[in-house]
Amino acid sequence: MIAIAIQFPPLSGYVSALRGEEPPAKLDAAAMSAQSLSEPLPDTRVASPSEADVPVAGALDAQARRIALLEKQLSQLERVIRSAGLDAAAPYLMPPPGSDSPLLAQIGETYATRARFEERRKKMLEHSQEMRQRDMDAYGQASYEAINGLYDKARPARGNATPEQKAERDAALNSLMTDYPEAYTTSVAVAEQALAAAINRDTAGAEGYYQSLVSASPYSEVVTEQGINAIPTLQTYLARQYVDEGRFDEAATILDALSTQSDTIILEPNDMGEPTAKPAQDIITELRDKIAR
């Protein structure tokens, strides 16, 4: 008779970590722990002077108890898998084409990158608020209110703007750039227009606002009210557009600029249009590989 013992690592904590949840309260932690699954099965043999004297029936009974215990542990594991929905995902857990990394590992890395992005976004928003406070200290209460009034008018509007609305928005943005070029709020207004153009796939518009931003703004980091670090995000968008259009020299130049912030995490849409967080260095490597082909 051959006894086969199978050890399974605890899935409950890992699945909960992927979902950002606490481990399920109703699971028997002791029963599902690595220690309990890997500990030796109880020795149920009948004491005897020698192994050769153990009756065949006794050995079979001991084996049956071992199998029953193993089946109980597998049943517990099965309930965890079903509750997490991993049974339905089983056909998709193999590495995607062209990748050696298991899908669950990729999902875990995606969640971790998004968590890092959210943490950085909080810090950038705090810094942005500090910069707005500097505007008020530098310009005074009356001028700061005027700056904010122009900023509100210059912000991109949702949906299609009428010609009158667009003219009013452009006039407000021009006033900010002419009268308050050093204000951080002015740089944010330009950045939001550039990002709006990128979202609408208006490459020419995004290029124009981006050039205004990097040439006129005294700030290397400009954060929108949504917590987006505008300059590397715009560089990513333009680099992708240039590569797609075969403008490789321009793409290489802007990737060189992006490489100075290679530790930044960029939020950009995936193939399904959903926002996905990616390290800038991964994007740089991907696009340079495309240029090299």
C-alpha distance (Angstrom), angle and dihedral (degrees) to the residues before:
residue distance angle dihedral
M1 . . .
I2 3.82 . .
A3 3.81 120.4 .
I4 3.79 116.8 -154.1
A5 3.83 117.4 -160.1
I6 3.81 116.9 -163.7
Q7 3.81 122.0 -162.6
F8 3.79 121.5 -156.7
P9 3.83 124.2 -168.6
P10 3.82 115.3 -126.3
L11 3.79 110.0 -88.2
S12 3.79 100.4 -177.7
G13 3.81 96.2 78.4
Y14 3.82 93.4 42.0
V15 3.81 94.4 49.7
S16 3.81 90.6 46.6
A17 3.82 89.9 49.9
L18 3.80 91.2 53.3
R19 3.78 90.1 51.4
G20 3.78 94.9 43.1
E21 3.84 90.5 -120.1
E22 3.77 136.6 125.2
P23 3.82 114.9 -100.2
P24 3.84 111.7 -87.5
A25 3.78 109.1 -83.9
K26 3.78 95.4 -145.6
L27 3.79 96.9 57.8
D28 3.78 117.1 104.1
A29 3.80 98.9 -117.9
A30 3.77 93.4 -169.1
A31 3.78 92.3 51.3
M32 3.82 92.9 48.8
S33 3.79 98.9 40.2
A34 3.79 120.3 117.0
Q35 3.79 88.8 -119.8
S36 3.79 94.9 55.4
L37 3.81 93.4 44.3
S38 3.77 93.5 49.0
E39 3.81 101.0 38.9
P40 3.81 115.6 110.3
L41 3.75 115.6 -88.5
P42 3.79 112.2 -110.1
D43 3.77 115.9 -85.9
T44 3.75 103.2 -117.3
R45 3.75 97.4 170.6
V46 3.77 118.0 131.6
A47 3.79 111.7 -113.1
S48 3.74 112.1 -109.0
P49 3.76 138.5 157.3
S50 3.80 93.0 -101.7
E51 3.81 140.4 4.1
A52 3.75 90.9 -113.7
D53 3.79 90.0 62.7
V54 3.83 95.1 59.2
P55 3.80 107.6 114.0
V56 3.79 116.3 -119.7
A57 3.81 90.7 -124.0
G58 3.81 91.3 55.7
A59 3.79 91.6 51.1
L60 3.80 90.7 50.6
D61 3.80 91.4 49.9
A62 3.81 90.9 51.0
Q63 3.80 90.5 48.7
A64 3.80 90.7 49.6
R65 3.80 91.0 53.2
R66 3.81 90.5 50.0
I67 3.80 90.8 51.4
A68 3.82 91.9 47.2
L69 3.81 90.9 52.5
L70 3.80 91.4 48.2
E71 3.81 91.4 48.9
K72 3.80 90.1 51.6
Q73 3.81 90.8 52.9
L74 3.80 91.6 47.0
S75 3.80 89.9 50.1
Q76 3.81 90.0 54.4
L77 3.79 90.3 49.8
E78 3.81 90.5 48.0
R79 3.82 91.1 55.0
V80 3.82 90.3 52.3
I81 3.81 91.3 50.5
R82 3.82 92.7 49.4
S83 3.79 93.4 46.2
A84 3.81 89.8 52.1
G85 3.79 93.1 47.6
L86 3.79 92.1 -122.6
D87 3.79 92.5 128.8
A88 3.82 89.9 67.7
A89 3.81 90.6 45.8
A90 3.81 94.8 51.1
P91 3.85 96.2 101.7
Y92 3.79 89.4 54.5
L93 3.79 100.0 48.9
M94 3.80 95.6 91.2
P95 3.82 117.4 99.6
P96 3.82 112.9 -81.9
P97 3.84 116.9 -110.5
G98 3.77 111.8 -71.7
S99 3.80 93.9 17.1
D100 3.79 133.0 99.3
S101 3.79 93.5 -166.0
P102 3.84 116.9 99.9
L103 3.77 113.4 -114.9
L104 3.80 94.2 -118.3
A105 3.81 89.2 54.1
Q106 3.80 89.6 51.5
I107 3.80 91.0 48.8
G108 3.79 89.8 50.7
E109 3.81 91.5 50.1
T110 3.81 90.8 48.4
Y111 3.79 91.3 53.2
A112 3.80 91.4 46.0
T113 3.82 92.1 50.6
R114 3.79 91.3 48.8
A115 3.80 89.8 49.7
R116 3.82 90.2 52.4
F117 3.79 89.5 48.8
E118 3.80 92.5 52.0
E119 3.79 91.2 48.4
R120 3.81 91.5 51.2
R121 3.78 91.3 45.4
K122 3.81 90.4 58.1
K123 3.78 90.6 52.5
M124 3.80 92.7 46.2
L125 3.79 91.5 50.6
E126 3.78 89.9 51.6
H127 3.81 89.6 50.7
S128 3.81 90.5 47.3
Q129 3.82 90.5 54.3
E130 3.77 89.4 51.0
M131 3.81 89.7 52.7
R132 3.81 91.1 50.8
Q133 3.78 88.2 52.6
R134 3.80 88.2 53.0
D135 3.80 88.7 54.9
M136 3.78 90.7 55.6
D137 3.80 91.9 46.8
A138 3.80 91.6 48.4
Y139 3.81 99.5 44.3
G140 3.79 103.1 27.8
Q141 3.77 129.7 -123.4
A142 3.84 98.3 -70.1
S143 3.81 95.7 48.1
Y144 3.77 91.4 42.3
E145 3.79 90.2 56.0
A146 3.80 89.0 50.3
I147 3.81 90.3 50.3
N148 3.79 91.4 50.2
G149 3.80 91.1 48.0
L150 3.81 91.1 53.9
Y151 3.80 90.4 44.2
D152 3.80 91.5 55.2
K153 3.80 90.6 51.8
A154 3.82 93.3 45.2
R155 3.80 96.1 52.3
P156 3.82 117.1 109.1
A157 3.79 113.2 -99.5
R158 3.77 124.7 -137.0
G159 3.76 115.7 -109.6
N160 3.77 127.0 8.5
A161 3.79 114.6 -28.0
T162 3.78 121.4 -142.4
P163 3.81 117.1 -119.6
E164 3.82 88.9 -105.3
Q165 3.80 92.1 52.3
K166 3.79 91.9 47.8
A167 3.82 91.1 49.4
E168 3.80 91.0 50.2
R169 3.81 91.2 48.1
D170 3.81 93.1 49.4
A171 3.81 91.6 47.2
A172 3.81 91.8 51.9
L173 3.80 91.7 48.6
N174 3.81 91.6 49.0
S175 3.82 90.3 50.4
L176 3.80 90.7 52.6
M177 3.80 92.6 49.1
T178 3.81 92.8 45.8
D179 3.80 101.8 40.1
Y180 3.81 102.3 28.9
P181 3.83 107.4 25.3
E182 3.82 92.8 148.7
A183 3.79 95.2 52.3
Y184 3.77 116.3 109.4
T185 3.81 88.3 -142.5
T186 3.81 89.2 61.9
S187 3.81 91.4 55.6
V188 3.80 90.1 49.4
A189 3.81 90.6 52.3
V190 3.82 91.6 52.0
A191 3.81 91.2 45.5
E192 3.80 92.4 52.3
Q193 3.80 91.1 51.3
A194 3.81 90.2 50.1
L195 3.81 92.9 49.8
A196 3.81 91.3 46.8
A197 3.80 89.0 54.3
A198 3.82 90.0 49.5
I199 3.82 91.6 50.7
N200 3.81 88.9 52.0
R201 3.83 90.6 48.8
D202 3.80 90.0 -116.4
T203 3.80 96.4 148.5
A204 3.80 94.9 173.6
G205 3.80 91.5 51.7
A206 3.80 92.2 46.3
E207 3.81 90.1 49.9
G208 3.81 92.3 51.5
Y209 3.80 95.3 49.1
Y210 3.80 91.5 42.4
Q211 3.81 91.8 53.9
S212 3.81 90.1 48.7
L213 3.77 89.8 50.0
V214 3.81 97.9 50.3
S215 3.80 95.3 39.2
A216 3.81 100.9 42.9
S217 3.79 105.5 26.2
P218 3.82 117.3 89.5
Y219 3.82 90.1 -154.4
S220 3.81 125.2 89.4
E221 3.81 91.1 -165.6
V222 3.78 119.8 48.2
V223 3.80 116.8 176.5
T224 3.78 122.8 -165.4
E225 3.79 124.3 -141.0
Q226 3.80 87.7 -97.3
G227 3.80 90.5 59.3
I228 3.82 95.9 -107.2
N229 3.80 117.5 149.0
A230 3.79 94.6 -133.4
I231 3.82 106.1 -162.6
P232 3.84 100.5 55.2
T233 3.81 89.8 38.9
L234 3.80 90.7 55.0
Q235 3.81 90.8 44.9
T236 3.80 89.5 54.1
Y237 3.80 92.3 50.2
L238 3.81 94.1 47.3
A239 3.81 93.5 44.8
R240 3.81 90.8 53.7
Q241 3.81 91.2 48.0
Y242 3.81 92.5 48.8
V243 3.82 92.0 49.9
D244 3.82 91.5 48.6
E245 3.81 90.0 49.7
G246 3.81 93.7 46.5
R247 3.81 93.1 -113.4
F248 3.79 91.0 138.3
D249 3.81 99.1 160.0
E250 3.80 91.3 54.4
A251 3.78 90.2 44.6
A252 3.81 91.7 52.0
T253 3.81 91.1 49.8
I254 3.78 94.2 51.7
L255 3.82 91.7 44.2
D256 3.80 88.0 55.5
A257 3.80 87.9 55.0
L258 3.80 91.6 46.7
S259 3.81 91.2 50.8
T260 3.81 89.6 69.1
Q261 3.81 86.0 69.4
S262 3.81 97.8 36.5
D263 3.80 92.2 139.3
T264 3.83 90.6 62.1
I265 3.80 118.8 109.1
I266 3.79 112.2 -132.8
L267 3.80 124.8 -152.0
E268 3.79 110.8 -148.0
P269 3.82 135.8 151.5
N270 3.80 119.3 -92.5
D271 3.81 125.2 -143.5
M272 3.81 89.7 -75.6
G273 3.81 92.4 51.4
E274 3.80 92.9 -109.0
P275 3.83 118.4 136.3
T276 3.80 111.3 -104.3
A277 3.80 127.7 -174.8
K278 3.82 115.6 -133.9
P279 3.81 132.3 171.9
A280 3.80 109.8 -108.9
Q281 3.81 90.2 -129.5
D282 3.81 90.7 60.7
I283 3.80 90.3 51.4
I284 3.81 91.7 48.4
T285 3.81 91.6 51.0
E286 3.82 92.1 46.8
L287 3.81 94.6 50.7
R288 3.81 95.0 42.9
D289 3.80 88.8 53.1
K290 3.81 88.9 53.5
I291 3.80 91.0 50.0
A292 3.81 90.9 49.7
R293 3.82 91.4 55.8
